Amino acid sequence: MKIYCAGSEGYINQIQRIKEGFLELGHELTDIKSADLIYCNDPSVYSFEFRKINKKAKIIYNVLDLPPHCMNPKEYDLSRYTFIDVPWEKNFNPIELKTKLLQADIITCICEEVKWQLKNWCQLDSSVIFNPIKDVSWLNLKDHEKIKNEQGKRYKYLYVGRANDPNKRFNLVQQVIEELGDSSSDLAVIGSENPKWGDYYGIIDDKTLNLFYNSVDYFFFPSAFKSLGLPALESIVARTIPIVTNDDPTTKEFWEPIGVEPNKISSYLLNENWNILAKKFVEEKSKEYSIKFNKKSIAKNIINIYNNHNE
């Protein structure tokens, strides 16, 4: 099949991994005019022109999320979510999104929660395809193989993501680490934003990121609004315990047994029974999630939806 893909390009985005997945399945990446399938995963590239340029292709628009912290609570019921209310961020309009999505033959999304959002806020049906994780794996490292800080001490904690977004709640990371008697030198921070606490490494390549996932005891992901939470899924593949909070609906979909209360994180980490449960969970889910969320599987999900639509 000939496929045209569009979306936010770049190392931290998913469209490149989806393209690689299509190629691994034996499909061809092409231009819009030649495509049998047009796949887009970002509202900024949903185009009214696609239909004019190529009348035969099926169009799939994929939705990453409908961010509730960017919506006006006077217009939409947001009681389902816990998030930091930042007034100046009220700039997202689901009706405008709906207008764009109606141009597609098929609407997909990345988890059941976003499917619920589309149904309740846009009155649109969609199919879940998930999103691809990075090329991570369990390395079963020995202590001497694990990444250490400048003082030669192995990192105990890891944070990956946009640390300065209030809804990522990085403040909880610092608070918990200090409550446990540890310090900023026990934390490695990876991502596009420097929170000025912990050892900051910026954006790094996948191989090094995988080493970090495999080197620590805990991975912090206390986001108030997760949507999917690819870094937390990646940590599970690496068999590192993710600290994910249970005040978000997505928790039930991917890690309900180990979700923690945001104001009691320290007590969970000090609880032996919870640690045993969490360790068992990541060991059981590691292989399953590495297959379920890899780029080839996600590309296959997209193709299956395309084929089902054509039957």
Backbone as CSV, one residue per row, in Angstrom:
resi,resn,N_x,N_y,N_z,CA_x,CA_y,CA_z,C_x,C_y,C_z
1,MET,0.834,-1.182,0.000,0.000,0.000,0.000,0.884,1.252,0.000
2,LYS,0.417,2.311,-0.661,1.120,3.580,-0.679,0.487,4.506,0.362
3,ILE,1.334,5.058,1.243,0.834,5.827,2.378,1.526,7.181,2.452
4,TYR,0.729,8.208,2.673,1.258,9.533,2.948,1.023,9.836,4.424
5,CYS,2.082,10.214,5.156,1.979,10.525,6.592,2.290,11.995,6.825
6,ALA,1.528,12.605,7.721,1.791,13.994,8.095,1.571,14.155,9.588
7,GLY,2.364,15.036,10.187,2.243,15.279,11.621,3.430,16.070,12.111
8,SER,3.498,16.274,13.397,4.614,17.015,13.978,5.882,16.181,13.868
9,GLU,6.836,16.673,13.109,8.092,15.967,12.922,9.025,16.252,14.096
10,GLY,10.043,15.441,14.233,11.034,15.678,15.273,11.217,14.479,16.171
11,TYR,12.310,14.512,16.891,12.717,13.365,17.710,11.698,12.997,18.775
12,ILE,11.062,14.011,19.374,10.152,13.721,20.488,8.733,13.418,20.019
13,ASN,8.480,13.474,18.714,7.145,13.208,18.186,7.024,11.793,17.646
14,GLN,5.789,11.372,17.369,5.548,9.973,17.034,5.496,9.667,15.543
15,ILE,5.315,10.680,14.689,5.039,10.400,13.282,6.184,9.647,12.606
16,GLN,7.436,9.947,12.977,8.568,9.253,12.366,8.553,7.767,12.723
17,ARG,8.220,7.443,13.964,8.167,6.035,14.366,7.033,5.300,13.640
18,ILE,5.919,5.996,13.416,4.808,5.382,12.679,5.214,5.124,11.230
19,LYS,5.927,6.068,10.637,6.439,5.856,9.273,7.335,4.620,9.227
20,GLU,8.219,4.501,10.203,9.116,3.336,10.254,8.317,2.047,10.398
21,GLY,7.233,2.101,11.159,6.373,0.929,11.319,5.733,0.510,10.013
22,PHE,5.258,1.475,9.236,4.674,1.165,7.924,5.716,0.509,7.014
23,LEU,6.943,1.039,7.037,8.003,0.481,6.196,8.336,-0.946,6.620
24,GLU,8.364,-1.209,7.924,8.647,-2.560,8.407,7.564,-3.555,7.981
25,LEU,6.365,-3.067,7.779,5.269,-3.926,7.322,5.282,-4.123,5.811
26,GLY,6.192,-3.419,5.115,6.317,-3.587,3.669,5.537,-2.589,2.842
27,HIS,5.011,-1.537,3.472,4.270,-0.518,2.736,5.223,0.554,2.226
28,GLU,4.719,1.393,1.326,5.543,2.427,0.687,5.082,3.803,1.149
29,LEU,6.038,4.655,1.520,5.718,6.044,1.849,5.787,6.866,0.572
30,THR,4.763,7.688,0.354,4.663,8.382,-0.926,4.117,9.790,-0.731
31,ASP,3.850,10.486,-1.844,3.266,11.825,-1.765,1.749,11.736,-1.698
32,ILE,1.104,12.868,-1.503,-0.355,12.888,-1.321,-1.072,12.358,-2.561
33,LYS,-0.650,12.775,-3.746,-1.359,12.415,-4.980,-1.353,10.915,-5.232
34,SER,-0.281,10.220,-4.831,-0.136,8.794,-5.140,-0.685,7.877,-4.049
35,ALA,-1.073,8.424,-2.916,-1.387,7.622,-1.731,-2.729,6.883,-1.833
36,ASP,-2.738,5.683,-1.260,-3.993,4.957,-1.023,-4.569,5.339,0.342
37,LEU,-3.664,5.690,1.256,-4.040,6.082,2.613,-3.296,7.357,2.995
38,ILE,-4.049,8.335,3.499,-3.464,9.557,4.047,-3.672,9.511,5.558
39,TYR,-2.570,9.528,6.301,-2.638,9.429,7.763,-2.025,10.675,8.383
40,CYS,-2.776,11.337,9.264,-2.290,12.539,9.940,-2.566,12.425,11.428
41,ASN,-1.607,12.829,12.257,-1.804,12.701,13.698,-1.621,14.014,14.449
42,ASP,-1.889,15.127,13.784,-1.753,16.424,14.450,-2.759,17.392,13.823
43,PRO,-3.582,18.079,14.641,-4.589,19.012,14.102,-4.005,20.092,13.204
44,SER,-2.745,20.456,13.426,-2.137,21.512,12.620,-1.944,21.094,11.168
45,VAL,-1.978,19.788,10.903,-1.799,19.325,9.522,-3.053,18.675,8.949
46,TYR,-4.161,18.650,9.709,-5.427,18.221,9.123,-5.772,19.241,8.034
47,SER,-5.961,18.788,6.818,-6.138,19.734,5.718,-7.427,19.481,4.951
48,PHE,-8.113,20.576,4.595,-9.299,20.480,3.749,-8.910,20.220,2.294
49,GLU,-7.622,20.369,1.992,-7.160,20.229,0.615,-6.893,18.778,0.216
50,PHE,-6.714,17.883,1.212,-6.363,16.507,0.891,-7.367,15.881,-0.068
51,ARG,-8.657,16.123,0.174,-9.707,15.512,-0.645,-9.660,16.034,-2.072
52,LYS,-9.311,17.306,-2.237,-9.232,17.878,-3.582,-8.032,17.319,-4.346
53,ILE,-6.936,17.127,-3.629,-5.711,16.651,-4.269,-5.802,15.174,-4.636
54,ASN,-6.427,14.368,-3.764,-6.503,12.921,-3.976,-7.902,12.439,-3.593
55,LYS,-8.724,12.169,-4.571,-10.119,11.785,-4.313,-10.275,10.300,-3.994
56,LYS,-9.290,9.481,-4.320,-9.438,8.037,-4.127,-8.923,7.555,-2.766
57,ALA,-8.019,8.305,-2.164,-7.387,7.854,-0.918,-8.353,7.918,0.253
58,LYS,-8.189,6.981,1.192,-8.888,7.055,2.467,-8.061,7.940,3.406
59,ILE,-8.750,8.778,4.156,-8.083,9.710,5.060,-8.336,9.316,6.511
60,ILE,-7.261,9.146,7.278,-7.359,8.885,8.717,-6.777,10.077,9.463
61,TYR,-7.589,10.671,10.338,-7.085,11.705,11.244,-7.034,11.114,12.647
62,ASN,-5.860,11.142,13.232,-5.656,10.589,14.570,-5.613,11.718,15.600
63,VAL,-6.269,11.505,16.742,-6.344,12.524,17.789,-5.477,12.098,18.974
64,LEU,-4.549,12.970,19.360,-3.663,12.671,20.479,-4.345,12.930,21.816
65,ASP,-5.060,14.027,21.932,-5.849,14.293,23.136,-6.650,15.572,22.942
66,LEU,-7.638,15.761,23.802,-8.370,17.021,23.894,-8.039,17.587,25.273
67,PRO,-6.996,18.395,25.388,-6.457,18.779,26.701,-7.442,19.582,27.542
68,PRO,-7.945,19.014,28.634,-8.961,19.718,29.428,-8.444,20.984,30.095
69,HIS,-7.125,21.032,30.400,-6.593,22.240,31.033,-6.535,23.420,30.068
70,CYS,-6.810,23.169,28.783,-6.854,24.246,27.796,-8.290,24.619,27.422
71,MET,-9.269,24.029,28.099,-10.670,24.244,27.761,-11.374,25.091,28.815
72,ASN,-12.433,25.740,28.411,-13.195,26.602,29.311,-14.162,25.761,30.137
73,PRO,-13.989,25.705,31.463,-14.854,24.876,32.305,-16.310,25.349,32.330
74,LYS,-16.556,26.586,31.877,-17.932,27.074,31.816,-18.694,26.443,30.663
75,GLU,-17.963,25.961,29.671,-18.587,25.378,28.489,-18.583,23.853,28.509
76,TYR,-17.632,23.255,29.253,-17.497,21.802,29.241,-17.356,21.268,30.663
77,ASP,-17.935,20.108,30.896,-17.818,19.461,32.198,-16.444,18.812,32.299
78,LEU,-15.590,19.380,33.130,-14.222,18.891,33.284,-14.007,18.244,34.642
79,SER,-15.094,17.902,35.319,-14.988,17.340,36.668,-14.309,15.974,36.680
80,ARG,-14.202,15.352,35.535,-13.551,14.044,35.413,-12.047,14.134,35.691
81,TYR,-11.490,15.350,35.595,-10.041,15.511,35.627,-9.555,16.333,36.820
82,THR,-8.322,16.017,37.205,-7.571,16.854,38.129,-6.461,17.523,37.327
83,PHE,-6.405,18.823,37.357,-5.337,19.500,36.638,-5.130,20.888,37.235
84,ILE,-3.998,21.483,36.886,-3.682,22.830,37.337,-4.401,23.811,36.429
85,ASP,-5.293,24.615,36.980,-6.085,25.538,36.184,-5.274,26.797,35.883
86,VAL,-4.771,26.901,34.652,-4.001,28.066,34.231,-4.880,28.872,33.277
87,PRO,-5.482,29.988,33.727,-6.481,30.715,32.943,-6.049,31.075,31.529
88,TRP,-4.797,31.498,31.358,-4.376,31.935,30.030,-4.254,30.797,29.032
89,GLU,-4.396,29.565,29.478,-4.303,28.432,28.563,-5.664,28.022,27.995
90,LYS,-6.726,28.744,28.304,-8.054,28.394,27.807,-8.173,28.775,26.330
91,ASN,-7.519,28.020,25.482,-7.459,28.377,24.063,-7.737,27.192,23.144
92,PHE,-8.410,26.173,23.664,-8.688,24.983,22.853,-10.190,24.883,22.624
93,ASN,-10.578,24.726,21.372,-11.997,24.676,21.013,-12.319,23.343,20.353
94,PRO,-13.007,22.417,21.054,-13.358,21.116,20.469,-14.230,21.219,19.222
95,ILE,-15.009,22.293,19.099,-15.867,22.443,17.918,-15.025,22.677,16.668
96,GLU,-13.970,23.469,16.798,-13.073,23.677,15.663,-12.387,22.372,15.276
97,LEU,-12.003,21.592,16.273,-11.396,20.294,15.997,-12.379,19.385,15.279
98,LYS,-13.616,19.381,15.735,-14.648,18.543,15.123,-14.820,18.873,13.649
99,THR,-14.804,20.146,13.307,-14.954,20.572,11.914,-13.854,19.980,11.036
100,LYS,-12.641,19.968,11.569,-11.526,19.379,10.823,-11.659,17.864,10.720
101,LEU,-12.033,17.224,11.827,-12.117,15.762,11.849,-13.182,15.230,10.905
102,LEU,-14.220,15.999,10.675,-15.306,15.554,9.796,-14.868,15.427,8.340
103,GLN,-13.680,15.935,8.017,-13.151,15.790,6.657,-12.572,14.396,6.420
104,ALA,-12.341,13.657,7.499,-11.694,12.342,7.382,-12.702,11.228,7.127
105,ASP,-12.220,10.137,6.540,-13.039,8.931,6.403,-13.079,8.158,7.714
106,ILE,-11.968,8.194,8.434,-11.827,7.425,9.671,-11.181,8.329,10.725
107,ILE,-11.704,8.263,11.952,-11.103,8.990,13.066,-10.538,7.971,14.040
108,THR,-9.278,8.154,14.405,-8.650,7.271,15.384,-8.150,8.115,16.554
109,CYS,-7.744,7.435,17.631,-7.221,8.133,18.807,-6.255,7.198,19.524
110,ILE,-5.617,7.701,20.594,-4.501,6.970,21.179,-4.824,6.203,22.455
111,CYS,-6.033,6.342,22.989,-6.423,5.553,24.158,-7.927,5.674,24.376
112,GLU,-8.458,4.852,25.266,-9.893,4.862,25.524,-10.358,6.196,26.100
113,GLU,-9.495,6.862,26.866,-9.875,8.144,27.443,-10.109,9.198,26.368
114,VAL,-9.242,9.236,25.345,-9.424,10.192,24.259,-10.655,9.808,23.434
115,LYS,-10.910,8.517,23.298,-12.137,8.070,22.629,-13.354,8.619,23.360
116,TRP,-13.318,8.567,24.693,-14.410,9.126,25.506,-14.525,10.633,25.287
117,GLN,-13.391,11.323,25.245,-13.398,12.769,25.024,-14.065,13.128,23.689
118,LEU,-13.678,12.414,22.633,-14.233,12.696,21.313,-15.744,12.462,21.274
119,LYS,-16.189,11.430,21.955,-17.622,11.114,21.961,-18.403,12.152,22.761
120,ASN,-17.867,12.555,23.910,-18.614,13.440,24.807,-18.464,14.920,24.474
121,TRP,-17.326,15.322,23.921,-17.112,16.739,23.649,-17.255,17.104,22.168
122,CYS,-17.135,16.109,21.275,-17.271,16.377,19.840,-18.383,15.559,19.193
123,GLN,-18.970,14.639,19.944,-20.027,13.746,19.427,-19.540,12.957,18.216
124,LEU,-18.298,12.491,18.288,-17.700,11.728,17.197,-17.246,10.357,17.687
125,ASP,-17.453,9.330,16.854,-16.954,7.991,17.163,-15.531,7.852,16.631
126,SER,-14.735,7.057,17.316,-13.348,6.859,16.905,-12.895,5.460,17.285
127,SER,-11.751,5.061,16.749,-11.152,3.764,17.053,-9.783,3.975,17.681
128,VAL,-9.455,3.175,18.677,-8.184,3.315,19.387,-7.067,2.588,18.636
129,ILE,-5.969,3.286,18.362,-4.794,2.652,17.739,-3.568,2.711,18.663
130,PHE,-3.628,3.518,19.742,-2.492,3.798,20.629,-1.445,4.646,19.889
131,ASN,-0.301,4.826,20.512,0.830,5.537,19.920,2.077,4.702,20.173
132,PRO,3.090,4.793,19.320,4.276,3.947,19.494,5.253,4.493,20.527
133,ILE,5.788,3.602,21.339,6.848,3.964,22.268,8.182,3.993,21.520
134,LYS,9.201,4.519,22.167,10.537,4.499,21.587,11.103,3.075,21.626
135,ASP,12.238,2.883,20.972,12.858,1.560,20.901,13.584,1.256,22.212
136,VAL,12.803,0.905,23.227,13.373,0.586,24.534,13.207,-0.905,24.809
137,SER,13.992,-1.405,25.760,13.939,-2.822,26.101,14.512,-3.016,27.504
138,TRP,14.290,-4.181,28.043,14.880,-4.537,29.337,16.290,-5.056,29.096
139,LEU,17.285,-4.427,29.724,18.683,-4.770,29.496,19.275,-5.643,30.589
140,ASN,18.585,-5.758,31.714,19.067,-6.578,32.842,20.502,-6.195,33.215
141,LEU,20.722,-4.903,33.445,22.064,-4.386,33.718,22.560,-4.781,35.108
142,LYS,23.855,-4.937,35.228,24.511,-5.067,36.533,24.757,-3.654,37.068
143,ASP,24.957,-3.527,38.364,25.122,-2.206,38.973,26.239,-1.391,38.325
144,HIS,27.345,-2.048,37.989,28.483,-1.317,37.428,28.209,-0.845,35.994
145,GLU,27.144,-1.337,35.370,26.806,-0.936,34.005,25.807,0.219,33.963
146,LYS,25.289,0.589,35.119,24.241,1.603,35.172,24.822,3.014,35.175
147,ILE,24.040,3.956,34.659,24.491,5.341,34.552,24.574,5.984,35.930
148,LYS,25.651,6.755,36.131,25.891,7.393,37.435,26.020,8.900,37.264
149,ASN,25.860,9.630,38.378,26.048,11.077,38.340,27.538,11.429,38.414
150,GLU,27.847,12.710,38.466,29.252,13.143,38.443,30.036,12.656,39.659
151,GLN,29.320,12.378,40.732,29.991,11.885,41.950,30.157,10.368,41.935
152,GLY,29.746,9.732,40.834,29.893,8.284,40.718,28.793,7.510,41.397
153,LYS,27.716,8.213,41.790,26.596,7.548,42.450,25.519,7.218,41.427
154,ARG,25.019,5.993,41.505,23.974,5.578,40.565,22.690,6.350,40.835
155,TYR,22.047,6.771,39.764,20.769,7.468,39.915,19.698,6.512,40.446
156,LYS,18.894,7.035,41.341,17.798,6.253,41.902,16.480,6.563,41.186
157,TYR,16.369,7.822,40.700,15.112,8.279,40.111,15.353,8.874,38.714
158,LEU,14.285,8.817,37.884,14.348,9.376,36.537,13.058,10.127,36.242
159,TYR,13.198,11.264,35.556,12.035,11.998,35.055,12.260,12.275,33.581
160,VAL,11.239,12.006,32.754,11.313,12.277,31.318,10.067,13.056,30.918
161,GLY,10.261,14.211,30.260,9.104,14.974,29.812,9.300,16.469,29.947
162,ARG,8.207,17.208,29.710,8.240,18.677,29.795,8.060,19.078,31.256
163,ALA,9.151,19.212,31.935,9.127,19.374,33.389,8.542,20.698,33.856
164,ASN,8.501,21.712,32.989,8.018,23.026,33.421,6.535,23.254,33.139
165,ASP,5.859,22.286,32.559,4.404,22.351,32.383,3.757,22.109,33.748
166,PRO,2.975,23.063,34.277,2.382,22.886,35.609,1.601,21.587,35.763
167,ASN,0.969,21.110,34.668,0.169,19.894,34.757,1.009,18.622,34.772
168,LYS,2.305,18.746,34.572,3.199,17.592,34.726,3.581,17.387,36.195
169,ARG,3.338,18.409,37.010,3.513,18.360,38.464,4.920,17.907,38.894
170,PHE,5.926,18.523,38.278,7.301,18.193,38.669,7.551,18.546,40.131
171,ASN,6.788,19.493,40.666,6.955,19.858,42.073,6.778,18.662,43.000
172,LEU,5.926,17.709,42.589,5.735,16.502,43.385,6.995,15.637,43.383
173,VAL,7.709,15.643,42.265,8.945,14.861,42.164,9.946,15.353,43.209
174,GLN,10.181,16.654,43.218,11.119,17.228,44.182,10.651,16.988,45.610
175,GLN,9.364,17.198,45.856,8.812,17.036,47.202,9.009,15.623,47.722
176,VAL,8.696,14.628,46.903,8.790,13.232,47.326,10.243,12.828,47.582
177,ILE,11.140,13.207,46.684,12.547,12.839,46.839,13.109,13.416,48.135
178,GLU,12.749,14.647,48.447,13.228,15.263,49.689,12.592,14.608,50.914
179,GLU,11.318,14.232,50.815,10.649,13.549,51.925,11.305,12.210,52.225
180,LEU,11.847,11.580,51.198,12.490,10.279,51.371,13.944,10.402,51.834
181,GLY,14.400,11.632,52.019,15.764,11.845,52.508,16.816,11.809,51.432
182,ASP,16.391,11.835,50.152,17.339,11.853,49.049,17.487,13.286,48.539
183,SER,18.317,13.479,47.517,18.606,14.829,47.037,18.487,14.928,45.524
184,SER,18.708,16.124,45.019,18.596,16.364,43.577,19.608,15.533,42.789
185,SER,20.725,15.165,43.412,21.746,14.375,42.712,21.325,12.922,42.518
186,ASP,20.205,12.532,43.128,19.673,11.178,42.932,18.727,11.109,41.736
187,LEU,18.442,12.264,41.111,17.459,12.343,40.028,18.106,12.769,38.715
188,ALA,17.833,12.029,37.648,18.207,12.432,36.295,16.949,12.943,35.595
189,VAL,17.081,14.090,34.926,15.958,14.712,34.223,16.278,14.770,32.739
190,ILE,15.340,14.272,31.913,15.530,14.236,30.464,14.318,14.878,29.794
191,GLY,14.561,15.730,28.818,13.462,16.380,28.116,13.847,17.757,27.621
192,SER,12.886,18.463,27.042,13.148,19.755,26.417,13.168,20.913,27.398
193,GLU,12.774,20.677,28.667,12.688,21.761,29.642,13.472,21.429,30.904
194,ASN,14.276,22.397,31.354,15.105,22.211,32.545,14.385,22.764,33.775
195,PRO,14.019,21.895,34.732,13.310,22.368,35.927,14.232,22.983,36.970
196,LYS,15.543,22.980,36.684,16.540,23.540,37.607,16.583,22.781,38.935
197,TRP,16.298,21.510,38.879,16.425,20.631,40.059,16.651,19.221,39.544
198,GLY,17.680,18.564,40.018,18.090,17.290,39.460,19.178,17.502,38.420
199,ASP,19.783,16.429,37.954,20.817,16.505,36.912,20.130,16.484,35.549
200,TYR,20.212,17.615,34.838,19.481,17.785,33.581,20.339,17.386,32.380
201,TYR,19.774,16.510,31.509,20.514,16.008,30.350,19.929,16.462,29.020
202,GLY,18.808,17.191,29.048,18.202,17.642,27.803,17.582,16.493,27.023
203,ILE,17.564,16.630,25.707,17.032,15.579,24.828,18.185,14.683,24.397
204,ILE,18.025,13.382,24.577,19.103,12.435,24.283,18.619,11.375,23.296
205,ASP,19.541,10.629,22.736,19.190,9.595,21.762,18.524,8.398,22.458
206,ASP,17.846,7.578,21.651,17.067,6.460,22.192,17.919,5.449,22.952
207,LYS,19.117,5.183,22.453,19.974,4.189,23.108,20.356,4.642,24.516
208,THR,20.713,5.923,24.650,21.075,6.449,25.963,19.852,6.531,26.866
209,LEU,18.717,6.935,26.300,17.479,6.983,27.082,17.148,5.603,27.633
210,ASN,17.327,4.585,26.821,17.060,3.216,27.278,17.972,2.837,28.442
211,LEU,19.229,3.267,28.391,20.155,3.010,29.502,19.663,3.682,30.784
212,PHE,19.149,4.895,30.645,18.618,5.590,31.823,17.414,4.831,32.398
213,TYR,16.494,4.436,31.542,15.325,3.684,32.015,15.754,2.434,32.793
214,ASN,16.775,1.782,32.302,17.243,0.531,32.899,18.142,0.743,34.114
215,SER,18.561,1.990,34.366,19.547,2.253,35.410,18.950,2.647,36.750
216,VAL,17.681,3.045,36.771,17.093,3.620,37.984,16.129,2.641,38.659
217,ASP,15.731,3.000,39.887,14.752,2.194,40.625,13.321,2.632,40.334
218,TYR,13.146,3.955,40.182,11.802,4.490,39.996,11.799,5.525,38.872
219,PHE,10.699,5.541,38.138,10.480,6.543,37.104,9.283,7.400,37.504
220,PHE,9.470,8.708,37.594,8.398,9.609,38.016,7.558,10.063,36.825
221,PHE,6.223,9.864,36.954,5.288,10.372,35.954,3.991,10.791,36.661
222,PRO,4.075,11.869,37.474,2.918,12.269,38.277,1.979,13.242,37.567
223,SER,1.943,13.204,36.238,1.152,14.151,35.456,-0.311,14.142,35.872
224,ALA,-0.895,15.331,35.934,-2.319,15.442,36.272,-3.186,15.012,35.098
225,PHE,-2.680,15.214,33.871,-3.440,14.815,32.688,-2.510,14.074,31.754
226,LYS,-2.675,12.755,31.651,-1.693,11.928,30.949,-2.059,11.629,29.503
227,SER,-3.316,11.413,29.217,-3.769,11.006,27.890,-3.282,9.589,27.562
228,LEU,-1.996,9.363,27.461,-1.474,8.015,27.249,-0.256,7.763,28.134
229,GLY,0.699,8.667,28.138,1.858,8.507,29.004,2.890,7.557,28.453
230,LEU,3.408,7.851,27.256,4.391,6.966,26.633,5.626,6.725,27.497
231,PRO,6.195,7.753,28.165,7.376,7.483,28.992,7.108,6.466,30.100
232,ALA,5.913,6.504,30.697,5.594,5.530,31.745,5.516,4.124,31.166
233,LEU,4.969,3.993,29.956,4.921,2.688,29.292,6.336,2.206,28.972
234,GLU,7.199,3.142,28.557,8.584,2.787,28.255,9.317,2.300,29.502
235,SER,9.039,2.925,30.635,9.702,2.484,31.871,9.261,1.073,32.245
236,ILE,7.997,0.755,31.985,7.496,-0.592,32.278,8.205,-1.623,31.406
237,VAL,8.403,-1.286,30.133,9.132,-2.195,29.237,10.534,-2.461,29.786
238,ALA,11.166,-1.421,30.357,12.510,-1.559,30.930,12.479,-2.152,32.341
239,ARG,11.290,-2.521,32.811,11.080,-3.119,34.137,11.483,-2.180,35.275
240,THR,11.287,-0.902,35.049,11.489,0.103,36.094,10.122,0.563,36.581
241,ILE,9.956,0.657,37.871,8.656,0.974,38.460,8.280,2.426,38.166
242,PRO,7.141,2.656,37.493,6.700,4.032,37.254,5.859,4.546,38.420
243,ILE,6.102,5.784,38.824,5.288,6.432,39.839,4.215,7.214,39.093
244,VAL,3.036,6.614,38.933,1.930,7.234,38.211,0.781,7.460,39.186
245,THR,0.167,8.628,39.100,-0.876,8.989,40.054,-2.243,8.483,39.602
246,ASN,-3.102,8.205,40.578,-4.398,7.582,40.275,-5.546,8.577,40.195
247,ASP,-5.233,9.879,40.068,-6.298,10.877,39.970,-6.596,11.255,38.532
248,ASP,-6.299,10.361,37.606,-6.562,10.594,36.199,-7.194,9.338,35.600
249,PRO,-8.211,9.481,34.738,-8.898,8.305,34.189,-8.000,7.328,33.447
250,THR,-6.895,7.817,32.863,-6.002,6.938,32.104,-5.365,5.871,32.979
251,THR,-5.254,6.142,34.260,-4.652,5.178,35.181,-5.334,3.823,35.088
252,LYS,-6.641,3.827,34.988,-7.410,2.579,34.946,-7.094,1.753,33.707
253,GLU,-6.650,2.427,32.649,-6.430,1.749,31.380,-5.098,1.014,31.315
254,PHE,-4.068,1.560,31.971,-2.729,1.017,31.764,-2.002,0.558,33.022
255,TRP,-2.311,1.163,34.177,-1.522,0.795,35.370,-2.318,0.929,36.655
256,GLU,-3.581,0.562,36.607,-4.437,0.725,37.783,-3.892,0.046,39.052
257,PRO,-3.353,-1.176,38.976,-2.910,-1.836,40.226,-1.845,-1.068,40.994
258,ILE,-1.070,-0.221,40.309,0.050,0.436,40.995,-0.094,1.956,41.044
259,GLY,-1.234,2.503,40.623,-1.444,3.941,40.698,-1.413,4.420,42.145
260,VAL,-0.799,5.576,42.392,-0.631,6.075,43.751,-1.386,7.392,43.938
261,GLU,-1.769,7.676,45.175,-2.415,8.944,45.487,-1.366,10.050,45.466
262,PRO,-1.627,11.158,44.781,-0.594,12.186,44.603,-0.082,12.802,45.893
263,ASN,-0.896,12.804,46.934,-0.449,13.399,48.201,0.137,12.369,49.165
264,LYS,0.300,11.106,48.686,0.833,10.058,49.553,1.921,9.235,48.853
265,ILE,2.580,9.827,47.867,3.548,9.078,47.067,4.662,8.496,47.938
266,SER,5.174,9.285,48.857,6.280,8.828,49.707,5.912,7.579,50.489
267,SER,4.702,7.541,51.014,4.284,6.392,51.814,4.190,5.130,50.956
268,TYR,3.826,5.272,49.686,3.794,4.109,48.788,5.208,3.581,48.571
269,LEU,6.145,4.493,48.307,7.512,4.063,48.032,8.168,3.412,49.239
270,LEU,7.705,3.757,50.420,8.247,3.159,51.645,7.511,1.880,52.038
271,ASN,6.442,1.558,51.297,5.618,0.392,51.620,6.163,-0.843,50.890
272,GLU,6.626,-1.827,51.625,7.226,-3.022,51.029,6.231,-3.785,50.159
273,ASN,4.989,-3.895,50.622,3.982,-4.636,49.870,3.690,-3.970,48.522
274,TRP,3.627,-2.616,48.523,3.392,-1.922,47.250,4.570,-2.126,46.306
275,ASN,5.781,-2.090,46.816,6.956,-2.291,45.976,6.979,-3.691,45.366
276,ILE,6.567,-4.681,46.139,6.492,-6.058,45.627,5.454,-6.142,44.516
277,LEU,4.282,-5.516,44.753,3.214,-5.500,43.752,3.675,-4.793,42.484
278,ALA,4.328,-3.639,42.645,4.768,-2.861,41.495,5.845,-3.603,40.701
279,LYS,6.764,-4.238,41.392,7.826,-4.988,40.720,7.237,-6.159,39.926
280,LYS,6.268,-6.840,40.520,5.606,-7.947,39.833,4.854,-7.444,38.608
281,PHE,4.211,-6.284,38.739,3.438,-5.705,37.640,4.337,-5.409,36.444
282,VAL,5.474,-4.727,36.671,6.328,-4.363,35.543,6.975,-5.607,34.922
283,GLU,7.277,-6.596,35.725,7.856,-7.829,35.170,6.842,-8.564,34.299
284,GLU,5.579,-8.557,34.722,4.529,-9.239,33.957,4.163,-8.488,32.677
285,LYS,4.220,-7.144,32.731,3.763,-6.328,31.603,4.874,-5.953,30.623
286,SER,6.121,-6.143,31.003,7.244,-5.690,30.189,7.180,-6.205,28.750
287,LYS,7.103,-7.492,28.570,7.083,-8.061,27.218,5.796,-7.699,26.488
288,GLU,4.672,-7.775,27.206,3.374,-7.449,26.589,3.368,-6.027,26.035
289,TYR,3.838,-5.067,26.836,3.812,-3.671,26.404,4.847,-3.399,25.318
290,SER,5.973,-4.116,25.344,6.991,-3.917,24.305,6.460,-4.301,22.934
291,ILE,5.543,-5.272,22.906,4.930,-5.698,21.644,3.717,-4.826,21.306
292,LYS,2.872,-4.619,22.283,1.615,-3.894,22.073,1.832,-2.466,21.604
293,PHE,2.898,-1.815,22.086,3.093,-0.402,21.795,4.294,-0.116,20.903
294,ASN,4.874,-1.143,20.266,5.994,-0.832,19.380,5.476,-0.291,18.042
295,LYS,6.364,0.320,17.273,5.951,1.045,16.071,5.318,0.146,15.006
296,LYS,5.776,-1.087,14.923,5.213,-2.002,13.931,3.785,-2.394,14.308
297,SER,3.547,-2.613,15.605,2.195,-2.972,16.065,1.218,-1.824,15.849
298,ILE,1.655,-0.586,16.121,0.779,0.569,15.945,0.462,0.769,14.468
299,ALA,1.474,0.619,13.621,1.236,0.723,12.174,0.255,-0.346,11.713
300,LYS,0.380,-1.549,12.277,-0.544,-2.637,11.933,-1.967,-2.305,12.376
301,ASN,-2.104,-1.678,13.552,-3.432,-1.262,14.017,-4.086,-0.301,13.028
302,ILE,-3.285,0.634,12.512,-3.800,1.611,11.543,-4.235,0.917,10.257
303,ILE,-3.410,0.008,9.767,-3.743,-0.719,8.535,-5.004,-1.563,8.723
304,ASN,-5.131,-2.209,9.880,-6.323,-3.026,10.135,-7.596,-2.187,10.106
305,ILE,-7.539,-0.995,10.695,-8.706,-0.106,10.677,-9.016,0.338,9.256
306,TYR,-7.969,0.625,8.501,-8.149,0.985,7.082,-8.817,-0.158,6.319
307,ASN,-8.323,-1.371,6.502,-8.882,-2.526,5.794,-10.330,-2.802,6.198
308,ASN,-10.619,-2.700,7.498,-11.983,-2.928,7.962,-12.951,-1.909,7.384
309,HIS,-12.476,-0.696,7.199,-13.330,0.352,6.641,-13.641,0.075,5.186
310,ASN,-12.739,-0.600,4.479,-12.922,-0.882,3.060,-13.757,-2.122,2.794
311,GLU,-13.995,-2.939,3.819,-14.761,-4.178,3.607,-16.254,-3.900,3.410
